[in-house]
Amino acid sequence: MTTAQRTTKQGQTRDRVLDLIANLAVGQAIPSERQLSADLGVSRLTVRAALDDLVREGLLVRRRGSGTFVREPKIAQELTMTSFSEDMARRGMRPGSRTLSLTTTSAGAWLGRSMNVSPSERIVVARRLRLADSETMAVEALHVRASLVPGLTARDLEEHSFYELLEDRYGVVIVGGVQTIEPTVTGEEESEALGVPLHSPAFLFERTTRTAAGDVVEFVRSVYRGDRYRIVTELSRRERPSPPVVAAADELAVR
């Protein structure tokens, strides 16, 4: 059998397992590899390769000694200016936050440049574990100027959306920002906090936000679980601009 044929057979098997998953509830076990091999008429090696693909995509999860189970669907992260709490609530999930540490330090040279402040500026650094329906989603390091959030506590960050706190308590309104996203893997601290294996696939988000006056409010660095997130953006094709109108030479002559 050629490589192309093997690939096609694996893809067909994957699609048939997807059809099976569509009729199962989250947390329900799928048939064993042996049973799937018999039901689908393919080798166990082909079944295992197809299941490996679906595990990597976050649709299935293997539990040692128990079997393979349907996993919760990935959360689609749209590229919009919303807070984590707003995003999860909009999806019908219960957002949560656990503050791992809350400290105040000097900005230093690198963070000072990122936030457009003096290196001596006092910065509140909040390290948080972000949750959705009590499941770990991301580890976040939030940096905000201490002068903007006097009296901010760890409990505040666990009980309220930070953006709501900024606006309702401190009168700071965020209007926009810049966000970058790149693939990464989890380090030791992130793996431990998220409860995933070391070097698990992840997304690194870095966001800088600003007020209408152009003042930088925060710099946030977040590591999101790759098995629970996917990035979605709506695309539109700009209309081709109309060709320029060529005017007669005497119409362009200005005296």
C-alpha positions, 0 to 999 in steps of 0.5 A: 500500500502506498503512502497516499493510500495509507494517508487516505485510509487514515483520513477516512477512518478519522472522519468516521470516528468524528461521525461517531463522536458527534453522537456521543456526549462529552465524557462518554467513552468511545469503543476500543481500538480493537472494536473500532478496527472490526467495525470500520474494517481497518487495521488497529494501526490505522485506527490508532493513528486516526485517534492520535490525530483527534487527541492532538486536536483536543476532541478526544482524551486518553485516560490510562487504564480507562480508555478514550473519551469525548472531550469538551470542544475547544473554545474559539478565541475571537480576535476582539477587544474583550476581557477573559471574563466577558468572553467566557460569559458570552459563551455560557461558561462560568469565568473564574480566576485564582490569584497566584501572587500579587506584588508591586515592583519597579517597571525596569527598562524592558517593561518601562519601554513596553508600557511607555513609563519610567523604569522607576514607575511602580507596577502591580504584577498579578499572576493569575490562573484563569478558569472556565467552569472550574477548568484551567484555561490560561496562566496570566501575568498582568502588569498595570501601573500602581498609580492607576489601581490603588488598593487593588487586592487579590480578592478583587481580581478573583471576584471581578473582571479586571476591566470592570474594576478599572472602569467602575472603581478607578474610572479608567476606560480601555478603548483599544490595544495591540495583541500578538499571538504565537505558538509555544509550549508550556514550561514547568511553572505553567504546566504545573499551574494548568495541570498539563504535561511539560512542553504541552502545545500552547498559545502565547498572548501578549496584549498592551491596552490604552485609553482614549488619550493614548496612555498605556494601561496594562501589559498582559502576558498569557499562556493558553492551553493549546488543547482547549483553544483555537483562534478564529478570525473573520476574513473579508476581501477588500474591494479592488479600488476603482482605477484612477480617472485620467483627466485631460491635461488642460483640466489639470493645469492650475494657474 
